[in-house]
Amino acid sequence: MPNSKCMRCGSGLIADGALYGPGRMALRPEGARFLAMEMGHVMTKATMCRECGFVEITGDVQKLRRLTTHAEPESE
């Protein structure tokens, strides 16, 4: 879970999940390199506050770095 508390109201009642449309939501970075063994999109995860409904979307940073030429050094 990205955050144990809601960024909007501070509640600790958070539900993990994913956002779906016609398919699972993913980010396709502009200028992404083609990788033969990987899809060219970054999957996302979501959490939703059970108190206020705030939704937080988190993406796979490592995959984004592999797909883009502007990879930043890890500083986390």
HUNORMO-V44140 format. One record per backbone hydrogen bond with DSSP energy under -0.5 kcal/mol. NH is the residue of the N-H (numbers start at 1). CO is the residue of the C=O. If there is no record, write none. Layout:
nh=NH co=CO
nh=NH co=CO
This chain:
nh=6 co=11
nh=10 co=6
nh=14 co=12
nh=15 co=48
nh=17 co=46
nh=21 co=23
nh=25 co=19
nh=27 co=42
nh=29 co=27
nh=32 co=29
nh=33 co=67
nh=35 co=33
nh=38 co=35
nh=42 co=27
nh=43 co=41
nh=44 co=25
nh=45 co=58
nh=46 co=17
nh=47 co=56
nh=48 co=15
nh=49 co=54
nh=50 co=13
nh=53 co=49
nh=56 co=47
nh=58 co=45
nh=60 co=43
nh=61 co=59
nh=64 co=60
nh=65 co=61
nh=66 co=62
nh=67 co=63
nh=68 co=64
nh=71 co=69
